[in-house]
Amino acid sequence: MVMVAKQAVNEKGHLLIGGIDSVELAKTYGTPLFVYDLSLIRERARGFINTFKELNVQAQVAYASKAFSSVAMYQVMKQENLSLDVVSAGELYTAIKAGYPVDRIHFHGNNKSKEELLLAIEHNIGCIVVDNFYEIELLKNLAAEHDKQVNILLRVTPGVEAHTHDYITTGQQDSKFGFDLLNGQADRAFQDVYKDKRIHLLGLHCHIGSQIFETIGFKVAAEKLIKKMIAWHNDFNFQCTVLNLGGGFGIKYTEEDTPLEPSVYVKEMVIVVKDLVAETNFAMPEIWIEPGRSLVGDAGTSLYTIGSEKEVPDVRKYLAVDGGMSDNIRPALYGALYDAVIANKMNKESKEEYTIAGKCCESGDKLIEHITLPKADPGDILAMFCTGAYGYSMASNYNRLARPAVVFVEKGNQQLAIRRETLEDLVHLDLPLTLEKE
Ligand SMILES: *Cc1c(COP(=O)(O)O)cnc(C)c1O
């Protein structure tokens, strides 16, 4: 596999990230280490926001924070004036700790608990994306009990499912999320809420997939949702003010990936909505989007120290690193592909074929199945690219491995954003046995 992009390298032949020697970062903070280059995150955030400005469309760009959530990352998104999607009390609490403006927090999830909804209501967050009839009931009762006003979107399944290179429309989408748009569920949900005194329906939401490289799925979904909103306007004289089209914009993990410029996805979905609205007396709604991966994915790099090597003659050579599925489960979970380099051998020729293995007790714990690298030695630093989304946020303590540290870099500056877990951290929830032996 070839390198994704020409990487910055210093005079020692070391990989630079955000202007900083990655080998020095590994020395300073230890490995495994997640390094985020904030300049790329800011560039993406501004790209989305400016595209809406150029199109003269009211918008919110919400960071889908399940991709990577931490206090410091939320503060970056706050600096960039993004909105924030959370999906649990834990993410919401992190946002509150980060001082996130509550009116720009949106709460998702297909099974929000009463306690989670209450936390959201008590903090007057901007919007709750309601997923099902049970949630409507919970929310109505809580709003009445606590005498609160609540803004909501209805999440619908539009019968469009987008994949990397194609999309499918299904009469009835088999999804655990949302109200079906086509079989009448969405209309029933609308009837349940649109006259409510405390629940304020802003509009509709959908999220059609992830790591998508084409705009057609977004366009078809946008059309279906806006048509439903126009129909409700015609039939009930109800004006929805928000159309949320979710996230899923693809990024380039390897040379085989061909994502579009982020602005292209936005432009094409906005055109569909504008055109359909233009034929009616329905007021143009705000367009909200929810990028996760495309904001933080390629801004993240994982650094590992290479340890043991095992050769299976005539089959392959395994290089083992000091992390694995415990800090990046995507290869084991969905066969995700990544590219990597040896950060301290950037000027050496790549001529050895390797499989990169993790250190977890699972044969499936491989990070990269096939990669060509310079000849590796123990102590070399492996830099694996594009690990910023769904890496740390899906990390576990499997095998009681401590979760890595996370460092932010930007234009030669650096800071620790999440400290490495210690052995003490690993036992701090454990309680000693008190039951007597029989
Ligand atoms: C996961 C998710 C996103 C973000 O998806 P990406 O592929 O990371 O952009 C956006 N909206 C919802 C509702 C999601 O569940």
The ligand as an ORCA input file, in Angstrom:
! r2SCAN-3c Opt
* xyz 0 1
  C     -22.696      8.596     13.901
  C     -23.651      9.644     13.551
  C     -23.214     10.751     12.849
  C     -21.809     10.925     12.352
  O     -21.439      9.991     11.410
  P     -20.003     10.112     10.681
  O     -19.982      8.968      9.756
  O     -18.976      9.997     11.762
  O     -19.960     11.444     10.034
  C     -24.135     11.752     12.590
  N     -25.429     11.648     13.009
  C     -25.870     10.578     13.688
  C     -27.285     10.535     14.116
  C     -25.009      9.547     13.978
  O     -25.470      8.482     14.646
*
